Amino acid sequence: MGTTKIGVIGAGSISESHLKAYRGNPDAEIAAICDLNRERAARQAEKYGAARTYTDYRELLADREIDAVSICTWNNTHAEIAIAALDAGKHVLVEKPLCQTVGQALQVEEAVRRSGKLLQVGFVRRYADNTRVLKQFLDSGELGEIYYAKASCLRRLGNPGGWFADKARSGGGPLIDLGVHVIDLCWYLMGRPKVKSVSGNTYRRLGNRSNVKNLSFYKAADYDASRNDVEDLANALIRFENGASLMVDVSFTLHAKQDELTIKLYGDKGGAEIEPELAIVTEKHDTILNVQPQVDNLSFDFGAAFQNEIDGFIDCVRSGKPTISPVKDGVELMKILCAVYESSEQGREISFH
Ligand SMILES: NC(=O)c1ccc[n+]([C@@H]2O[C@H](COP(=O)([O-])OP(=O)(O)OC[C@H]3O[C@@H](n4cnc5c(N)ncnc54)[C@H](O)[C@@H]3O)[C@@H](O)[C@H]2O)c1
């Protein structure tokens, strides 16, 4: 079997992590890069040795040599490009969020079904080493049943601007951009329980605060602070049918003293923190133990997690194994995220049945 030929669609900030990881995988070969911005595509093609560049993703999909694509474009294009790629016979790794609406998510799921191709959702945190270590403890039942999880991903200053702040292209603010990661991670580690109801609040109180000086933050490739119609804070309480609950809050900006990333899970035999650092809490011989695994990356390591994610994708493409972040999980996350927005708009809890 020869190398798996890859096309990367969208050559902005996050494409760098995909391209680096494909380059680091001996079974993958970067064949083509596409971006609306021709120079950006050409720059990445030159850097990563891709033979062809395109500005229209349909041309890249017509390239018969390409086996699989990474979709690293704005959220409003994920569904359209993923469906076209699947229908063109390509395997797909699509960045999070899967898309913008539940309707789109179901259409993508249908395209996966009819094409028989693989679609992996870019839930990169599932692939992090600290997550993988903890998952083994959870799967073996050492923490018992997880009945409560709590996640915060609070930026005091970090609206990435450009399309991220344009609801038509992003679908929303920190909830759909950051919340998707932390909600997914908790839900995945809780054993993907069925959602019973969602209650949420979103706020647009501080704007993008582009006036603030001397503090740097992540920016879209085409940074532009002139437009901003997304929330700056979201919180939610998610109830599950098994009685478990998840509380989450996320922000692009907030008058917080410092940025915060905490992800905690509590079970009836033990608890765990993944962020800010992997730790396991348990009780033995009437004594509480805080256990610290001895691993290289106790916290999320961006480069290592992306390498794991891409290696996993290539392995699934080549072997036919199922991915650990399949389309059905992307659909479920879209249901949760959209329910938080709906709950906030309607000022009431949204029931899933
Ligand atoms: N997994 C993560 O941790 C992570 C981190 C950042 C971004 N992302 C996701 O990656 C995606 C891209 O984000 P980014 O930060 O790289 O944004 P970006 O603005 O830096 O880059 C997006 C690129 O896509 C191009 N593009 C948009 N529509 C296109 C189309 N139809 N055809 C070809 N090119 C098109 C733009 O020209 C731009 O160069 C988003 O979905 C975002 O949510 C994921």
The ligand as an SDF file (V2000), in Angstrom:
LIG
                    3D

 44 48  0  0  0  0  0  0  0  0999 V2000
   -8.8310   22.0470   17.1170 N   0  0  0  0  0  0  0  0  0  0  0  0
   -8.5130   23.2290   17.5790 C   0  0  0  0  0  0  0  0  0  0  0  0
   -7.9970   23.3690   18.6770 O   0  0  0  0  0  0  0  0  0  0  0  0
   -8.7810   24.4280   16.7100 C   0  0  0  0  0  0  0  0  0  0  0  0
   -8.0850   25.6280   16.9600 C   0  0  0  0  0  0  0  0  0  0  0  0
   -8.3480   26.7150   16.1200 C   0  0  0  0  0  0  0  0  0  0  0  0
   -9.2850   26.6110   15.1030 C   0  0  0  0  0  0  0  0  0  0  0  0
   -9.9530   25.4320   14.9070 N   0  0  0  0  0  0  0  0  0  0  0  0
  -10.9690   25.3050   13.8450 C   0  0  0  0  0  0  0  0  0  0  0  0
  -10.3170   25.3220   12.5820 O   0  0  0  0  0  0  0  0  0  0  0  0
  -11.0930   26.0060   11.6140 C   0  0  0  0  0  0  0  0  0  0  0  0
  -10.2690   27.1380   11.0000 C   0  0  0  0  0  0  0  0  0  0  0  0
   -9.8340   28.0180   12.0220 O   0  0  0  0  0  0  0  0  0  0  0  0
   -8.5150   28.9280   11.8550 P   0  0  0  0  0  0  0  0  0  0  0  0
   -8.1850   29.4310   13.2180 O   0  0  0  0  0  0  0  0  0  0  0  0
   -7.4870   28.2020   11.0880 O   0  0  0  0  0  0  0  0  0  0  0  0
   -9.1220   30.1230   10.9870 O   0  0  0  0  0  0  0  0  0  0  0  0
   -8.3130   31.0700    9.9740 P   0  0  0  0  0  0  0  0  0  0  0  0
   -9.1920   32.2140    9.7000 O   0  0  0  0  0  0  0  0  0  0  0  0
   -6.9410   31.3140   10.5010 O   0  0  0  0  0  0  0  0  0  0  0  0
   -8.1790   30.1760    8.6530 O   0  0  0  0  0  0  0  0  0  0  0  0
   -9.2870   29.7390    7.9130 C   0  0  0  0  0  0  0  0  0  0  0  0
   -8.8680   29.6890    6.4530 C   0  0  0  0  0  0  0  0  0  0  0  0
   -9.9210   29.0560    5.7110 O   0  0  0  0  0  0  0  0  0  0  0  0
  -10.0020   29.7110    4.4400 C   0  0  0  0  0  0  0  0  0  0  0  0
  -11.3160   29.4240    3.8620 N   0  0  0  0  0  0  0  0  0  0  0  0
  -12.5210   29.7770    4.3400 C   0  0  0  0  0  0  0  0  0  0  0  0
  -13.5010   29.3030    3.5620 N   0  0  0  0  0  0  0  0  0  0  0  0
  -12.9010   28.5890    2.5650 C   0  0  0  0  0  0  0  0  0  0  0  0
  -13.3710   27.8380    1.4460 C   0  0  0  0  0  0  0  0  0  0  0  0
  -14.6680   27.7190    1.1800 N   0  0  0  0  0  0  0  0  0  0  0  0
  -12.4510   27.2320    0.6520 N   0  0  0  0  0  0  0  0  0  0  0  0
  -11.1330   27.3550    0.9010 C   0  0  0  0  0  0  0  0  0  0  0  0
  -10.6330   28.0540    1.9510 N   0  0  0  0  0  0  0  0  0  0  0  0
  -11.4970   28.6580    2.7630 C   0  0  0  0  0  0  0  0  0  0  0  0
   -9.7430   31.1780    4.7670 C   0  0  0  0  0  0  0  0  0  0  0  0
   -9.3520   31.9000    3.6190 O   0  0  0  0  0  0  0  0  0  0  0  0
   -8.6340   31.0600    5.8290 C   0  0  0  0  0  0  0  0  0  0  0  0
   -7.3480   31.1080    5.2550 O   0  0  0  0  0  0  0  0  0  0  0  0
  -12.3540   26.4730   12.3520 C   0  0  0  0  0  0  0  0  0  0  0  0
  -13.3930   25.5750   12.1380 O   0  0  0  0  0  0  0  0  0  0  0  0
  -11.9520   26.4570   13.8140 C   0  0  0  0  0  0  0  0  0  0  0  0
  -13.0460   26.2100   14.6920 O   0  0  0  0  0  0  0  0  0  0  0  0
   -9.7010   24.3480   15.6820 C   0  0  0  0  0  0  0  0  0  0  0  0
  1  2  1  0
  2  3  2  0
  2  4  1  0
  4  5  1  0
  4 44  2  0
  5  6  2  0
  6  7  1  0
  7  8  2  0
  8  9  1  0
  8 44  1  0
  9 10  1  0
  9 42  1  0
 10 11  1  0
 11 12  1  0
 11 40  1  0
 12 13  1  0
 13 14  1  0
 14 15  2  0
 14 16  1  0
 14 17  1  0
 17 18  1  0
 18 19  2  0
 18 20  1  0
 18 21  1  0
 21 22  1  0
 22 23  1  0
 23 24  1  0
 23 38  1  0
 24 25  1  0
 25 26  1  0
 25 36  1  0
 26 27  1  0
 26 35  1  0
 27 28  2  0
 28 29  1  0
 29 30  1  0
 29 35  2  0
 30 31  1  0
 30 32  2  0
 32 33  1  0
 33 34  2  0
 34 35  1  0
 36 37  1  0
 36 38  1  0
 38 39  1  0
 40 41  1  0
 40 42  1  0
 42 43  1  0
M  CHG  2   8   1  16  -1
M  END
$$$$
